Amino acid sequence: MRWLQKHPEIDKMVKFSMVGLFCATLDMLLFFFLVFVAFRGMKAEPYDLFGIFHYDGIGYFLAFLISTGSNYTLAFILNRKHTFRADANPALSAVLYFAMIIITVFSAAWIGVALMDWFQAKDMVRLGELIVKPLASIIPSLWVYPMNRFVIHRHKK
């Protein structure tokens, strides 16, 4: 732990990763609960969102929105307070975070729909149900840390 204290940037990355792992675990558990229990009967109902997403499965979409929204809300609070100990304007941070989330969620949703379409075309829906959410969540994570660290959770100068 002393080594991490001497390297504060690495310490922040480790804390951010731990918060991310914790929140992602809760996200996945909530998503699977919603898909396989709460919205079980809605997995085949079609939906059309803004003419962009055409997909058979409003249950998947609702589960995605609820679990992902919960994940990002909890991550914002934990990272602001624990990881970065930010003191910048919380309202501005929340607006910036929300903008990043919108881009991230729509990117993950688009990736998820594309992947699930592929699994459906290969007649591997059950496998897709298990791995699409984790895969679609990994790709946007590439920009989430830099945005949180250098744009959203800043310290006053």
Contacts in CASP RR format, 6 or more apart in sequence:
PFRMAT RR
TARGET T0000
AUTHOR 0000-0000-0000
METHOD contacts of the structure
MODEL  1
MRWLQKHPEIDKMVKFSMVGLFCATLDMLLFFFLVFVAFRGMKAEPYDLF
GIFHYDGIGYFLAFLISTGSNYTLAFILNRKHTFRADANPALSAVLYFAM
IIITVFSAAWIGVALMDWFQAKDMVRLGELIVKPLASIIPSLWVYPMNRF
VIHRHKK
4 10 0 8 1.000
4 11 0 8 1.000
4 14 0 8 1.000
5 11 0 8 1.000
12 83 0 8 1.000
12 84 0 8 1.000
12 149 0 8 1.000
13 145 0 8 1.000
15 79 0 8 1.000
15 82 0 8 1.000
15 83 0 8 1.000
16 79 0 8 1.000
16 83 0 8 1.000
16 84 0 8 1.000
16 145 0 8 1.000
16 148 0 8 1.000
16 149 0 8 1.000
19 75 0 8 1.000
19 78 0 8 1.000
19 79 0 8 1.000
19 82 0 8 1.000
19 83 0 8 1.000
20 75 0 8 1.000
22 78 0 8 1.000
23 71 0 8 1.000
23 72 0 8 1.000
23 74 0 8 1.000
23 75 0 8 1.000
23 78 0 8 1.000
24 71 0 8 1.000
24 137 0 8 1.000
26 70 0 8 1.000
26 71 0 8 1.000
26 74 0 8 1.000
27 67 0 8 1.000
27 68 0 8 1.000
27 70 0 8 1.000
27 71 0 8 1.000
27 137 0 8 1.000
28 67 0 8 1.000
28 133 0 8 1.000
28 134 0 8 1.000
30 63 0 8 1.000
30 66 0 8 1.000
30 67 0 8 1.000
30 70 0 8 1.000
30 71 0 8 1.000
31 63 0 8 1.000
31 64 0 8 1.000
31 67 0 8 1.000
31 68 0 8 1.000
31 133 0 8 1.000
34 59 0 8 1.000
34 62 0 8 1.000
34 63 0 8 1.000
34 66 0 8 1.000
34 67 0 8 1.000
35 43 0 8 1.000
35 59 0 8 1.000
35 60 0 8 1.000
35 63 0 8 1.000
35 129 0 8 1.000
38 63 0 8 1.000
39 58 0 8 1.000
39 59 0 8 1.000
39 60 0 8 1.000
39 62 0 8 1.000
39 63 0 8 1.000
41 59 0 8 1.000
42 57 0 8 1.000
42 58 0 8 1.000
42 59 0 8 1.000
42 62 0 8 1.000
43 57 0 8 1.000
43 59 0 8 1.000
43 60 0 8 1.000
44 56 0 8 1.000
44 57 0 8 1.000
45 56 0 8 1.000
45 57 0 8 1.000
45 58 0 8 1.000
45 59 0 8 1.000
46 54 0 8 1.000
46 55 0 8 1.000
46 56 0 8 1.000
46 57 0 8 1.000
46 58 0 8 1.000
47 53 0 8 1.000
47 54 0 8 1.000
47 55 0 8 1.000
47 57 0 8 1.000
47 58 0 8 1.000
47 61 0 8 1.000
48 54 0 8 1.000
49 61 0 8 1.000
52 110 0 8 1.000
53 61 0 8 1.000
53 109 0 8 1.000
53 110 0 8 1.000
53 113 0 8 1.000
55 61 0 8 1.000
55 113 0 8 1.000
55 116 0 8 1.000
55 117 0 8 1.000
60 116 0 8 1.000
61 109 0 8 1.000
64 108 0 8 1.000
64 109 0 8 1.000
64 133 0 8 1.000
65 105 0 8 1.000
68 105 0 8 1.000
68 108 0 8 1.000
68 137 0 8 1.000
69 101 0 8 1.000
69 105 0 8 1.000
72 97 0 8 1.000
72 101 0 8 1.000
72 104 0 8 1.000
72 105 0 8 1.000
76 94 0 8 1.000
76 97 0 8 1.000
79 148 0 8 1.000
79 153 0 8 1.000
80 86 0 8 1.000
80 90 0 8 1.000
80 93 0 8 1.000
80 153 0 8 1.000
83 153 0 8 1.000
84 148 0 8 1.000
84 149 0 8 1.000
84 153 0 8 1.000
84 155 0 8 1.000
85 155 0 8 1.000
86 93 0 8 1.000
86 152 0 8 1.000
86 153 0 8 1.000
86 154 0 8 1.000
86 155 0 8 1.000
87 155 0 8 1.000
87 156 0 8 1.000
88 153 0 8 1.000
88 154 0 8 1.000
88 155 0 8 1.000
88 156 0 8 1.000
93 152 0 8 1.000
93 153 0 8 1.000
93 154 0 8 1.000
96 147 0 8 1.000
96 151 0 8 1.000
96 152 0 8 1.000
97 148 0 8 1.000
97 152 0 8 1.000
100 143 0 8 1.000
100 144 0 8 1.000
100 147 0 8 1.000
100 148 0 8 1.000
100 151 0 8 1.000
100 152 0 8 1.000
103 140 0 8 1.000
104 140 0 8 1.000
104 143 0 8 1.000
104 144 0 8 1.000
107 139 0 8 1.000
107 140 0 8 1.000
108 136 0 8 1.000
108 137 0 8 1.000
108 139 0 8 1.000
108 140 0 8 1.000
109 136 0 8 1.000
111 135 0 8 1.000
111 136 0 8 1.000
111 139 0 8 1.000
111 140 0 8 1.000
112 132 0 8 1.000
112 133 0 8 1.000
112 135 0 8 1.000
112 136 0 8 1.000
115 128 0 8 1.000
115 132 0 8 1.000
115 135 0 8 1.000
115 136 0 8 1.000
116 125 0 8 1.000
116 128 0 8 1.000
116 132 0 8 1.000
119 125 0 8 1.000
119 127 0 8 1.000
119 128 0 8 1.000
119 132 0 8 1.000
END
